[in-house]
């Protein structure tokens, strides 16, 4: 898990897509702390504000 993430939007359009996306949760229990550390080293989490927001809205975040 990532303490910087509170919500995940999966974007399923159909019940079948939702079921397929939820199957990914089965892999979570296989991610050991060592594997997570390797993933974090390869793909560091760098938060970025959406570029679609108008600059006036960015000041509110």
C-alpha positions in Angstrom: 0.0 0.0 0.0 1.0 3.6 -0.4 0.2 6.1 2.4 -0.1 8.8 -0.2 -3.0 7.1 -2.0 -6.5 7.3 -0.5 -8.6 6.5 -3.5 -8.1 4.3 -6.6 -10.3 5.0 -9.7 -10.5 1.8 -11.7 -12.5 3.1 -14.7 -14.5 0.0 -15.4 -17.3 0.6 -17.9 -19.0 -2.8 -17.6 -19.6 -5.3 -14.8 -17.3 -7.7 -16.6 -14.5 -5.1 -16.6 -15.1 -4.5 -12.9 -14.8 -8.2 -12.2 -11.6 -8.4 -14.2 -10.1 -5.4 -12.4 -11.1 -6.7 -9.0 -9.2 -10.0 -9.7 -6.0 -7.9 -9.5 -6.6 -7.8 -5.8 -5.6 -11.4 -5.6 -2.0 -10.5 -6.3 -1.8 -8.1 -3.4 -1.2 -10.8 -0.8 1.8 -12.0 -2.9 3.6 -8.7 -2.7 6.1 -9.1 0.2 7.9 -6.1 1.7 11.0 -7.1 -0.2 9.1 -7.1 -3.5 7.5 -3.7 -2.6 10.9 -2.2 -1.9 12.1 -3.4 -5.3 9.1 -1.9 -7.1 9.5 1.4 -5.2 13.2 1.5 -6.2 12.3 0.9 -9.9 9.3 3.1 -10.0 9.5 5.9 -7.4 6.2 7.5 -6.4 6.3 11.2 -7.4 3.0 13.0 -6.9 2.0 15.3 -9.7 -0.9 17.6 -9.9 -3.1 17.0 -13.0 -2.1 19.4 -15.8 -5.8 19.6 -16.8 -6.6 21.8 -13.8 -6.6 25.5 -14.4 -3.7 27.3 -12.7 -6.3 29.1 -10.5 -7.4 25.7 -9.1 -3.9 24.5 -8.4 -3.5 27.1 -5.6 -6.4 25.4 -3.8 -4.7 22.1 -3.5 
